[in-house]
Amino acid sequence: MLYRAGVDVGSTQTKAVIVDETGTMVAKVLVDTGSNVVKAAERAFVQAAEQAGLQREQVDYVVGTGYGRFNVTFGNDQITEISCHAKGIAHVNPNVRTVIDIGGQDAKAIKIDETGDVKDFVMNDKCAAGTGRFLGNSAEVLNLSLDEIGERSLQAKVPVRLSTVCTVFVETDILSHLALGRSVENILGGVHSAVAARVVALARRVGVEREVALTGGVSRNVGMVHALEKHLEVPIYVSPDAHFMGALGAALFANERAIAVAG
């Protein structure tokens, strides 16, 4: 059996997924991107192959995706993350029609059909507001880890209202609330609500249709899922592999193209 891979090079983390000829995932790896994007892509791919117990030559087609997709120097092709997230989520849940992807530096809303084809999308990549970067900066100000803030935000009794969603000025805003005696939980509740409001406004530009899925690194944040559900007033589907949807979609595209070439 031959295998295909997708490598999703994000601004903060790089993901690699390997699938077999049936499209079944056999390996998934996540590494920090760091300063050397080319090496991050190679490292993720090599670790995925090792995880699956494969030799390099057994993976006959590789597709790169993400903002650093052209740095997947060993890849056969590059496909945008918009298409790859749509492909990946449609594979794991064909009922999804709206995909919200929140990454480290950008946020996207994608409308898809039953086959995973992209019908429309909108992307915020000019400003870090409404992204993982905003959440990360907020966590730093409060001296918390990213893994903590989601759970803590769920304990908010009276979430604060932030005066800005600007990543540059969020520190000043949070410090002001701390000075006024607001609890960390209420501040985090406000932070998550502000991000959700920004992302939902983005999603409504393409039209929100059920079922709605959240993908990307921020999907692991339970507070963000809760805030989005509250603003959208619909349940959010989060796959156990939501963080790997871009890489999975790229691997599935690689599988299709390898079969087409062989045929």
C-alpha positions as CSV (number, residue, x, y, z in Angstrom):
1,M,0.0,0.0,0.0
2,L,1.1,3.5,-0.8
3,Y,0.6,6.6,1.5
4,R,0.0,10.3,1.0
5,A,0.7,13.3,3.2
6,G,-0.4,16.8,3.9
7,V,1.8,19.3,5.7
8,D,0.0,22.4,7.1
9,V,2.6,25.1,7.9
10,G,1.0,27.6,10.2
11,S,2.4,30.8,11.8
12,T,2.9,29.2,15.2
13,Q,2.5,25.4,14.6
14,T,3.1,23.0,11.8
15,K,0.9,19.9,11.4
16,A,1.6,16.8,9.3
17,V,-1.0,14.0,8.5
18,I,-0.4,10.8,6.5
19,V,-3.3,8.8,5.0
20,D,-3.4,5.5,3.3
21,E,-5.0,4.9,-0.1
22,T,-8.5,4.7,1.4
23,G,-8.1,8.1,3.0
24,T,-7.7,6.7,6.5
25,M,-5.4,8.7,8.8
26,V,-2.4,6.7,9.9
27,A,-0.3,9.4,11.5
28,K,-0.6,13.0,12.8
29,V,2.1,15.2,14.2
30,L,2.2,18.7,15.6
31,V,5.4,20.7,16.0
32,D,6.2,24.4,16.7
33,T,7.0,26.2,13.5
34,G,9.7,28.4,15.0
35,S,11.9,30.6,12.9
36,N,12.9,28.1,10.2
37,V,9.7,27.2,8.3
38,V,11.4,24.8,5.9
39,K,12.9,22.8,8.7
40,A,9.5,22.8,10.6
41,A,7.8,21.3,7.6
42,E,10.5,18.6,7.2
43,R,10.5,17.8,10.9
44,A,6.7,17.4,11.1
45,F,6.7,15.1,8.0
46,V,9.6,12.9,9.2
47,Q,8.0,12.5,12.6
48,A,4.7,11.5,11.0
49,A,6.4,8.9,8.8
50,E,8.2,7.5,11.8
51,Q,4.9,7.4,13.8
52,A,3.3,5.4,11.0
53,G,6.4,3.2,10.7
54,L,6.9,4.2,7.0
55,Q,9.9,4.7,4.8
56,R,10.1,8.0,2.9
57,E,9.5,6.3,-0.5
58,Q,6.3,4.8,0.7
59,V,4.8,8.3,0.8
60,D,4.5,9.0,-2.9
61,Y,2.6,12.3,-2.9
62,V,2.8,15.3,-0.5
63,V,0.6,18.5,-0.6
64,G,1.7,21.6,1.4
65,T,-0.9,24.0,2.8
66,G,-1.1,26.9,5.2
67,Y,0.7,30.3,5.1
68,G,4.0,28.5,4.7
69,R,2.9,26.0,2.1
70,F,5.5,27.0,-0.5
71,N,8.2,26.2,2.1
72,V,7.2,22.5,1.9
73,T,10.1,22.0,-0.5
74,F,9.7,18.2,-0.7
75,G,6.0,18.6,-1.6
76,N,4.4,17.7,-5.0
77,D,1.9,20.5,-4.9
78,Q,0.5,23.4,-2.8
79,I,-3.2,24.1,-2.0
80,T,-4.7,26.9,0.0
81,E,-5.7,26.3,3.6
82,I,-9.3,27.4,2.7
83,S,-9.7,24.4,0.4
84,C,-7.9,22.0,2.7
85,H,-9.9,22.9,5.8
86,A,-13.1,22.4,3.8
87,K,-11.9,19.1,2.5
88,G,-10.8,17.8,5.9
89,I,-14.0,18.7,7.8
90,A,-16.2,17.3,5.0
91,H,-14.3,14.1,5.3
92,V,-15.0,13.7,9.1
93,N,-18.4,15.3,9.1
94,P,-20.3,15.6,5.8
95,N,-23.1,17.5,7.5
96,V,-21.0,20.7,8.1
97,R,-21.9,23.7,5.9
98,T,-20.0,26.5,7.8
99,V,-16.4,26.2,8.9
100,I,-14.8,28.7,11.3
101,D,-11.1,28.4,11.4
102,I,-9.2,30.4,14.1
103,G,-5.5,30.2,13.8
104,G,-2.6,32.0,15.4
105,Q,-2.5,35.0,13.0
106,D,-5.8,34.9,11.1
107,A,-9.4,33.8,11.2
108,K,-11.6,32.4,8.4
109,A,-15.2,31.6,7.7
110,I,-15.9,29.2,4.9
111,K,-19.2,28.1,3.4
112,I,-19.1,24.6,1.9
113,D,-21.4,22.1,0.2
114,E,-22.0,18.4,0.9
115,T,-18.9,17.4,-1.0
116,G,-16.6,19.9,0.8
117,D,-16.3,22.3,-2.1
118,V,-15.9,25.9,-1.1
119,K,-18.8,28.1,-2.0
120,D,-17.7,31.3,-0.4
121,F,-15.2,32.4,2.3
122,V,-14.0,35.5,4.1
123,M,-10.7,35.9,5.8
124,N,-9.2,38.3,8.4
125,D,-5.4,38.2,7.8
126,K,-4.6,41.9,8.1
127,C,-5.2,42.2,11.9
128,A,-4.6,39.9,14.8
129,A,-7.9,40.8,16.5
130,G,-10.1,37.7,16.7
131,T,-7.2,35.3,16.4
132,G,-5.1,33.1,18.6
133,R,-2.6,35.9,18.9
134,F,-5.2,38.1,20.7
135,L,-5.9,35.2,23.2
136,G,-2.1,34.6,23.6
137,N,-1.4,38.2,24.4
138,S,-4.3,38.3,26.9
139,A,-2.9,35.2,28.6
140,E,0.5,36.8,28.9
141,V,-0.8,39.9,30.6
142,L,-2.6,37.7,33.2
143,N,0.5,35.5,33.6
144,L,-1.5,32.4,32.5
145,S,-0.8,29.7,29.9
146,L,-3.0,29.4,26.8
147,D,-4.1,26.0,28.1
148,E,-5.6,27.6,31.3
149,I,-7.6,30.5,29.9
150,G,-10.4,28.6,28.3
151,E,-11.5,26.8,31.4
152,R,-11.0,29.9,33.6
153,S,-13.2,32.0,31.2
154,L,-16.1,29.5,31.8
155,Q,-16.1,30.6,35.5
156,A,-17.0,34.2,34.6
157,K,-20.0,35.5,36.4
158,V,-20.1,39.0,34.9
159,P,-17.8,39.2,31.9
160,V,-16.2,42.6,31.4
161,R,-16.7,44.5,28.2
162,L,-13.4,45.3,26.5
163,S,-13.0,48.7,24.9
164,T,-10.9,47.3,22.1
165,V,-10.2,44.1,20.2
166,C,-6.8,45.4,19.1
167,T,-4.0,43.0,20.1
168,V,-1.6,46.0,20.6
169,F,-3.9,47.7,23.2
170,V,-5.4,44.7,24.9
171,E,-2.8,44.8,27.7
172,T,-3.8,48.4,28.7
173,D,-7.5,47.3,28.6
174,I,-6.9,44.3,30.8
175,L,-4.7,46.2,33.3
176,S,-7.4,48.8,33.6
177,H,-10.0,46.1,34.5
178,L,-7.6,44.6,37.0
179,A,-7.0,48.0,38.6
180,L,-10.8,48.3,39.0
181,G,-10.9,45.0,40.9
182,R,-12.4,42.8,38.2
183,S,-11.7,39.1,38.6
184,V,-9.4,37.2,36.2
185,E,-12.3,35.0,35.3
186,N,-14.6,37.9,34.4
187,I,-11.8,39.5,32.3
188,L,-11.2,36.2,30.5
189,G,-14.9,35.9,29.9
190,G,-14.8,39.3,28.2
191,V,-11.7,38.4,26.2
192,H,-13.4,35.3,24.8
193,S,-16.6,37.1,24.1
194,A,-14.8,39.8,22.2
195,V,-13.0,37.3,20.0
196,A,-16.2,35.4,19.4
197,A,-18.1,38.6,18.4
198,R,-15.4,39.5,15.9
199,V,-15.3,36.0,14.4
200,V,-19.1,35.7,14.2
201,A,-19.3,39.0,12.4
202,L,-16.8,37.5,9.9
203,A,-18.9,34.3,9.6
204,R,-22.1,36.2,9.0
205,R,-20.6,37.8,5.9
206,V,-20.6,34.4,4.2
207,G,-23.9,33.3,5.8
208,V,-24.0,30.9,8.8
209,E,-25.6,27.6,7.9
210,R,-25.8,24.6,10.2
211,E,-24.0,22.5,10.9
212,V,-21.2,24.8,12.1
213,A,-17.7,23.5,12.8
214,L,-14.6,25.0,14.5
215,T,-11.2,24.1,13.3
216,G,-7.6,25.3,14.0
217,G,-5.6,25.5,17.1
218,V,-8.1,27.6,19.0
219,S,-10.7,24.8,18.7
220,R,-9.0,23.2,21.7
221,N,-10.1,26.2,23.8
222,V,-13.4,25.2,25.5
223,G,-14.0,28.8,26.4
224,M,-13.8,29.8,22.8
225,V,-16.2,27.1,21.7
226,H,-18.7,28.2,24.5
227,A,-18.4,31.9,23.5
228,L,-19.0,31.1,19.8
229,E,-22.0,29.0,20.6
230,K,-23.4,31.8,22.7
231,H,-23.0,34.4,20.0
232,L,-24.2,32.2,17.2
233,E,-27.0,30.5,19.2
234,V,-26.2,27.2,17.6
235,P,-24.1,24.2,18.7
236,I,-20.5,24.0,17.4
237,Y,-19.1,20.8,16.1
238,V,-15.4,20.2,17.1
239,S,-13.7,17.1,15.7
240,P,-11.2,15.4,18.0
241,D,-8.8,16.1,15.2
242,A,-9.9,19.7,14.6
243,H,-6.4,21.0,14.9
244,F,-5.3,18.8,12.0
245,M,-8.1,19.6,9.5
246,G,-5.9,21.6,7.2
247,A,-3.2,18.9,7.1
248,L,-5.9,16.2,6.7
249,G,-7.5,18.0,3.8
250,A,-4.1,18.4,2.2
251,A,-3.4,14.7,2.6
252,L,-6.8,13.8,1.1
253,F,-6.0,16.1,-1.9
254,A,-2.7,14.4,-2.2
255,N,-4.4,11.0,-2.3
256,E,-6.8,12.1,-5.0
257,R,-4.1,13.6,-7.2
258,A,-1.8,10.5,-6.8
259,I,-4.6,8.2,-7.8
260,A,-5.4,10.5,-10.8
261,V,-1.8,10.5,-11.9
262,A,-1.5,6.7,-11.6
263,G,-4.7,6.2,-13.4
